[in-house]
């Protein structure tokens, strides 16, 4: 059974940093695109970042460009999201996602097949 487990969320003051981790089990995703999405309170889920299988290509949502960095360690079957200069509007439940199809770099949530349970990030002003 495939599982994606996020960790690293919490409460942080504006301007602070957090590092989210997403550990995959049940199969390897070393040849698959992985991504992060978030759902702010009362809003729709939105794209945050995606990374190609090798880590050589990345994509970011406009609201996080220059502040967030996605990375991966295929040996650990884990993807990370380093979040710097956090703002109150970054408050959301953050979800890790993995694609079943090989390779590629996708940003639409319907193109991902596996999802984690989410981790809460709260940024206070």
MDAnalysis code that builds the backbone (N, CA, C; Angstrom):
import MDAnalysis as mda
import numpy as np

u = mda.Universe.empty(375, n_residues=125, atom_resindex=np.repeat(np.arange(125), 3), trajectory=True)
u.add_TopologyAttr("name", ["N", "CA", "C"] * 125)
u.add_TopologyAttr("resid", np.arange(1, 126))
u.add_TopologyAttr("resname", ["UNK", "UNK", "UNK", "UNK", "UNK", "UNK", "UNK", "UNK", "UNK", "UNK", "UNK", "UNK", "UNK", "UNK", "UNK", "UNK", "UNK", "UNK", "UNK", "UNK", "UNK", "UNK", "UNK", "UNK", "UNK", "UNK", "UNK", "UNK", "UNK", "UNK", "UNK", "UNK", "UNK", "UNK", "UNK", "UNK", "UNK", "UNK", "UNK", "UNK", "UNK", "UNK", "UNK", "UNK", "UNK", "UNK", "UNK", "UNK", "UNK", "UNK", "UNK", "UNK", "UNK", "UNK", "UNK", "UNK", "UNK", "UNK", "UNK", "UNK", "UNK", "UNK", "UNK", "UNK", "UNK", "UNK", "UNK", "UNK", "UNK", "UNK", "UNK", "UNK", "UNK", "UNK", "UNK", "UNK", "UNK", "UNK", "UNK", "UNK", "UNK", "UNK", "UNK", "UNK", "UNK", "UNK", "UNK", "UNK", "UNK", "UNK", "UNK", "UNK", "UNK", "UNK", "UNK", "UNK", "UNK", "UNK", "UNK", "UNK", "UNK", "UNK", "UNK", "UNK", "UNK", "UNK", "UNK", "UNK", "UNK", "UNK", "UNK", "UNK", "UNK", "UNK", "UNK", "UNK", "UNK", "UNK", "UNK", "UNK", "UNK", "UNK", "UNK", "UNK", "UNK"])
u.atoms.positions = np.array([
    [0.849, -1.192, 0.000],
    [0.000, 0.000, 0.000],
    [0.887, 1.245, 0.000],
    [0.606, 2.136, -0.933],
    [1.388, 3.359, -1.032],
    [0.944, 4.349, 0.038],
    [1.923, 4.936, 0.700],
    [1.631, 5.973, 1.689],
    [2.591, 7.135, 1.507],
    [2.049, 8.327, 1.630],
    [2.841, 9.544, 1.676],
    [2.560, 10.192, 3.024],
    [3.612, 10.427, 3.795],
    [3.435, 10.961, 5.140],
    [4.205, 12.266, 5.268],
    [3.455, 13.339, 5.466],
    [4.071, 14.653, 5.636],
    [4.424, 14.888, 7.097],
    [5.450, 15.699, 7.307],
    [5.826, 16.114, 8.653],
    [6.508, 17.465, 8.566],
    [6.652, 18.108, 9.723],
    [7.364, 19.377, 9.767],
    [6.489, 20.605, 9.871],
    [5.186, 20.431, 9.813],
    [4.306, 21.575, 9.946],
    [4.292, 22.097, 11.373],
    [3.666, 23.255, 11.550],
    [3.577, 23.820, 12.886],
    [3.216, 25.282, 12.848],
    [3.432, 25.939, 13.975],
    [3.144, 27.363, 14.128],
    [4.448, 28.134, 14.077],
    [4.475, 29.173, 13.266],
    [5.679, 29.984, 13.121],
    [5.277, 31.438, 12.953],
    [6.126, 32.337, 13.369],
    [5.853, 33.759, 13.197],
    [6.182, 34.197, 11.772],
    [5.526, 35.239, 11.346],
    [5.802, 35.798, 10.026],
    [7.297, 36.121, 9.903],
    [7.850, 35.775, 8.737],
    [9.275, 35.959, 8.507],
    [10.109, 34.747, 8.848],
    [9.497, 33.791, 9.510],
    [10.209, 32.586, 9.911],
    [10.262, 31.542, 8.811],
    [10.806, 30.383, 9.173],
    [11.002, 29.294, 8.211],
    [10.502, 27.976, 8.780],
    [10.128, 27.113, 7.861],
    [9.783, 25.727, 8.188],
    [10.260, 24.842, 7.061],
    [10.537, 23.591, 7.395],
    [10.900, 22.620, 6.374],
    [9.957, 21.436, 6.470],
    [9.192, 21.228, 5.427],
    [8.291, 20.088, 5.375],
    [8.989, 18.905, 4.711],
    [8.660, 17.725, 5.192],
    [9.163, 16.494, 4.594],
    [7.985, 15.617, 4.204],
    [8.176, 14.822, 3.181],
    [7.161, 13.865, 2.752],
    [7.869, 12.549, 2.447],
    [7.642, 11.572, 3.298],
    [8.264, 10.269, 3.133],
    [7.284, 9.306, 2.472],
    [7.720, 8.700, 1.389],
    [6.879, 7.759, 0.656],
    [7.252, 6.330, 1.019],
    [6.255, 5.487, 1.056],
    [6.485, 4.060, 1.297],
    [5.524, 3.252, 0.441],
    [5.836, 1.996, 0.252],
    [4.984, 1.122, -0.538],
    [5.436, 0.983, -1.986],
    [6.156, 1.946, -2.481],
    [6.765, 1.879, -3.810],
    [7.764, 3.016, -3.915],
    [8.645, 2.910, -4.866],
    [9.611, 3.974, -5.078],
    [9.056, 5.004, -6.055],
    [9.392, 6.267, -5.814],
    [8.989, 7.349, -6.711],
    [10.201, 8.020, -7.326],
    [11.303, 7.292, -7.401],
    [12.537, 7.891, -7.904],
    [12.453, 8.264, -9.378],
    [11.493, 7.747, -10.105],
    [11.315, 8.090, -11.520],
    [10.035, 8.870, -11.779],
    [9.510, 9.472, -10.726],
    [8.206, 10.132, -10.829],
    [8.251, 11.555, -10.300],
    [7.445, 12.387, -10.933],
    [7.266, 13.751, -10.451],
    [6.567, 13.732, -9.093],
    [6.996, 14.623, -8.215],
    [6.316, 14.793, -6.924],
    [6.051, 16.279, -6.708],
    [5.059, 16.582, -5.883],
    [4.702, 17.975, -5.707],
    [4.123, 18.271, -4.341],
    [3.954, 19.560, -4.108],
    [3.308, 20.053, -2.898],
    [2.140, 20.945, -3.309],
    [1.039, 20.784, -2.604],
    [-0.137, 21.630, -2.758],
    [-0.543, 22.109, -1.374],
    [-1.421, 23.104, -1.337],
    [-1.918, 23.567, -0.052],
    [-3.358, 23.998, -0.181],
    [-4.068, 23.939, 0.969],
    [-5.448, 24.395, 1.019],
    [-5.563, 25.410, 2.141],
    [-5.609, 26.706, 1.803],
    [-5.801, 27.737, 2.838],
    [-7.199, 27.634, 3.427],
    [-7.421, 28.167, 4.598],
    [-8.751, 28.098, 5.231],
    [-9.820, 28.709, 4.334],
    [-10.861, 27.951, 4.050],
    [-11.978, 28.451, 3.267],
    [-11.701, 28.614, 1.783],
    [-10.578, 28.103, 1.310],
    [-10.238, 28.273, -0.103],
    [-9.999, 26.931, -0.770],
    [-9.844, 26.977, -2.095],
    [-9.568, 25.780, -2.854],
    [-8.098, 25.374, -2.718],
    [-7.855, 24.094, -3.004],
    [-6.485, 23.622, -3.008],
    [-5.705, 24.294, -4.136],
    [-4.453, 24.648, -3.866],
    [-3.653, 25.337, -4.868],
    [-2.266, 24.724, -4.985],
    [-1.699, 24.883, -6.145],
    [-0.373, 24.363, -6.426],
    [0.686, 25.189, -5.710],
    [1.683, 24.499, -5.129],
    [2.790, 25.174, -4.455],
    [4.088, 24.949, -5.225],
    [4.440, 23.672, -5.431],
    [5.715, 23.367, -6.082],
    [5.706, 21.941, -6.605],
    [6.522, 21.706, -7.619],
    [6.689, 20.368, -8.168],
    [8.140, 20.166, -8.548],
    [8.559, 18.899, -8.547],
    [9.941, 18.571, -8.875],
    [9.962, 17.323, -9.745],
    [10.827, 17.348, -10.750],
    [10.941, 16.211, -11.651],
    [11.650, 15.055, -10.956],
    [11.660, 13.902, -11.625],
    [12.204, 12.712, -10.993],
    [13.659, 12.874, -10.575],
    [14.429, 13.607, -11.347],
    [15.854, 13.765, -11.059],
    [16.142, 14.954, -10.172],
    [15.146, 15.818, -10.003],
    [15.373, 17.068, -9.284],
    [15.917, 18.161, -10.185],
    [16.111, 17.859, -11.442],
    [16.702, 18.828, -12.352],
    [15.755, 19.914, -12.819],
    [14.471, 19.656, -12.683],
    [13.456, 20.648, -13.064],
    [12.488, 20.858, -11.921],
    [12.142, 22.122, -11.703],
    [11.184, 22.460, -10.660],
    [10.208, 23.517, -11.189],
    [9.084, 23.615, -10.519],
    [8.096, 24.627, -10.850],
    [7.468, 25.110, -9.555],
    [7.110, 26.406, -9.509],
    [6.560, 26.988, -8.291],
    [5.328, 27.827, -8.598],
    [4.427, 27.855, -7.651],
    [3.311, 28.766, -7.741],
    [3.807, 30.204, -7.596],
    [3.110, 31.134, -8.210],
    [3.565, 32.527, -8.219],
    [3.708, 33.099, -6.810],
    [2.843, 32.689, -5.905],
    [2.846, 33.283, -4.574],
    [4.013, 32.815, -3.708],
    [4.717, 31.770, -4.124],
    [5.810, 31.246, -3.297],
    [7.170, 31.348, -3.975],
    [7.197, 31.780, -5.215],
    [8.465, 31.885, -5.939],
    [9.447, 32.781, -5.195],
    [10.683, 32.285, -5.090],
    [11.723, 33.054, -4.404],
    [11.745, 32.858, -2.904],
    [10.715, 32.208, -2.361],
    [10.663, 31.984, -0.904],
    [10.703, 30.495, -0.554],
    [10.106, 29.680, -1.392],
    [10.040, 28.236, -1.138],
    [10.980, 27.506, -2.095],
    [11.523, 26.384, -1.607],
    [12.384, 25.542, -2.430],
    [11.994, 24.087, -2.253],
    [11.720, 23.417, -3.360],
    [11.407, 21.992, -3.320],
    [12.669, 21.207, -3.676],
    [12.848, 20.084, -3.003],
    [13.994, 19.223, -3.278],
    [13.590, 17.783, -2.986],
    [14.442, 16.861, -3.368],
    [14.120, 15.456, -3.131],
    [15.389, 14.658, -2.903],
    [15.217, 13.554, -2.190],
    [16.286, 12.592, -1.962],
    [15.729, 11.238, -2.382],
    [16.075, 10.804, -3.577],
    [15.496, 9.560, -4.089],
    [15.966, 8.334, -3.302],
    [17.125, 8.407, -2.732],
    [17.604, 7.292, -1.922],
    [16.724, 7.092, -0.688],
    [16.131, 8.177, -0.218],
    [15.252, 8.106, 0.945],
    [13.775, 8.124, 0.547],
    [13.510, 8.214, -0.753],
    [12.118, 8.262, -1.227],
    [11.355, 9.395, -0.550],
    [12.004, 10.545, -0.461],
    [11.478, 11.667, 0.315],
    [11.592, 12.959, -0.495],
    [10.580, 13.787, -0.362],
    [10.598, 15.116, -0.973],
    [10.446, 16.148, 0.141],
    [11.068, 17.291, -0.062],
    [11.095, 18.343, 0.958],
    [10.537, 19.650, 0.399],
    [10.100, 20.489, 1.312],
    [9.704, 21.848, 0.947],
    [10.269, 22.787, 2.000],
    [11.290, 23.530, 1.612],
    [11.872, 24.544, 2.488],
    [11.097, 25.835, 2.288],
    [10.527, 26.350, 3.360],
    [9.697, 27.545, 3.284],
    [10.344, 28.650, 4.104],
    [10.751, 29.707, 3.445],
    [11.383, 30.850, 4.086],
    [10.516, 32.092, 3.943],
    [10.811, 33.090, 4.746],
    [10.080, 34.361, 4.697],
    [8.572, 34.119, 4.711],
    [8.141, 33.296, 5.622],
    [6.728, 32.924, 5.659],
    [5.836, 34.114, 5.979],
    [4.654, 34.094, 5.373],
    [3.664, 35.156, 5.543],
    [2.381, 34.553, 6.116],
    [1.560, 35.352, 6.764],
    [0.287, 34.824, 7.273],
    [-0.550, 34.169, 6.176],
    [-0.460, 34.664, 4.963],
    [-1.244, 34.079, 3.869],
    [-0.721, 32.710, 3.418],
    [0.408, 32.270, 3.963],
    [0.893, 30.914, 3.706],
    [0.211, 29.897, 4.614],
    [-0.579, 30.373, 5.562],
    [-1.298, 29.472, 6.449],
    [-2.216, 28.560, 5.647],
    [-2.043, 27.254, 5.838],
    [-2.802, 26.271, 5.059],
    [-2.457, 24.872, 5.538],
    [-3.232, 23.924, 5.072],
    [-2.834, 22.522, 5.182],
    [-2.036, 22.194, 3.927],
    [-0.850, 21.672, 4.121],
    [0.051, 21.362, 3.009],
    [0.020, 19.866, 2.732],
    [-0.127, 19.542, 1.449],
    [-0.237, 18.159, 1.014],
    [0.895, 17.796, 0.063],
    [1.430, 16.621, 0.266],
    [2.400, 16.050, -0.644],
    [1.661, 15.181, -1.653],
    [2.162, 15.144, -2.890],
    [1.525, 14.334, -3.917],
    [2.585, 13.695, -4.805],
    [2.233, 12.551, -5.356],
    [3.152, 11.835, -6.248],
    [2.388, 11.346, -7.476],
    [3.085, 11.340, -8.574],
    [2.476, 10.944, -9.828],
    [2.831, 9.501, -10.141],
    [1.891, 8.753, -10.677],
    [2.118, 7.361, -11.036],
    [2.897, 7.255, -12.351],
    [2.589, 8.125, -13.294],
    [3.269, 8.080, -14.592],
    [4.731, 8.451, -14.425],
    [5.560, 7.877, -15.261],
    [6.991, 8.135, -15.183],
    [7.350, 9.515, -15.722],
    [8.375, 10.091, -15.109],
    [8.996, 11.332, -15.580],
    [7.999, 12.481, -15.623],
    [8.305, 13.526, -16.374],
    [7.426, 14.673, -16.492],
    [7.521, 15.618, -15.311],
    [6.845, 16.753, -15.448],
    [6.755, 17.768, -14.398],
    [5.384, 18.399, -14.544],
    [4.513, 18.163, -13.581],
    [3.132, 18.615, -13.720],
    [2.729, 19.461, -12.528],
    [1.770, 20.360, -12.766],
    [1.375, 21.304, -11.725],
    [-0.113, 21.225, -11.386],
    [-0.871, 20.418, -12.108],
    [-2.313, 20.329, -11.857],
    [-2.607, 19.188, -10.906],
    [-3.448, 19.424, -9.937],
    [-3.654, 18.410, -8.908],
    [-4.251, 17.126, -9.476],
    [-5.058, 17.213, -10.525],
    [-5.692, 16.013, -11.067],
    [-4.706, 15.103, -11.792],
    [-3.509, 15.580, -11.990],
    [-2.485, 14.757, -12.638],
    [-1.672, 13.948, -11.626],
    [-1.966, 14.104, -10.353],
    [-1.287, 13.336, -9.320],
    [-2.188, 12.209, -8.843],
    [-1.565, 11.102, -8.505],
    [-2.311, 9.898, -8.169],
    [-2.312, 9.555, -6.680],
    [-1.291, 9.957, -5.973],
    [-1.160, 9.625, -4.561],
    [-1.041, 10.915, -3.746],
    [-1.686, 10.896, -2.582],
    [-1.717, 12.078, -1.735],
    [-1.452, 11.711, -0.285],
    [-0.774, 12.631, 0.407],
    [-0.607, 12.472, 1.839],
    [-1.819, 12.995, 2.588],
    [-1.772, 12.872, 3.898],
    [-2.910, 13.280, 4.723],
    [-2.880, 14.770, 5.052],
    [-1.750, 15.402, 4.808],
    [-1.639, 16.831, 5.040],
    [-1.005, 17.179, 6.370],
    [-0.356, 18.331, 6.407],
    [0.217, 18.851, 7.642],
    [-0.110, 20.337, 7.736],
    [-0.496, 20.764, 8.918],
    [-0.935, 22.139, 9.106],
    [0.262, 23.067, 9.278],
    [0.244, 24.164, 8.550],
    [1.213, 25.244, 8.721],
    [0.434, 26.506, 9.069],
    [0.772, 27.100, 10.180],
    [0.119, 28.322, 10.618],
    [1.170, 29.394, 10.832],
    [0.981, 30.527, 10.155],
    [1.923, 31.636, 10.252],
    [1.218, 32.793, 10.950],
    [1.742, 33.194, 12.094],
    [1.135, 34.281, 12.854],
    [1.775, 35.613, 12.480],
    [0.968, 36.650, 12.555],
    [1.460, 37.987, 12.175],
    [2.072, 38.713, 13.356],
])
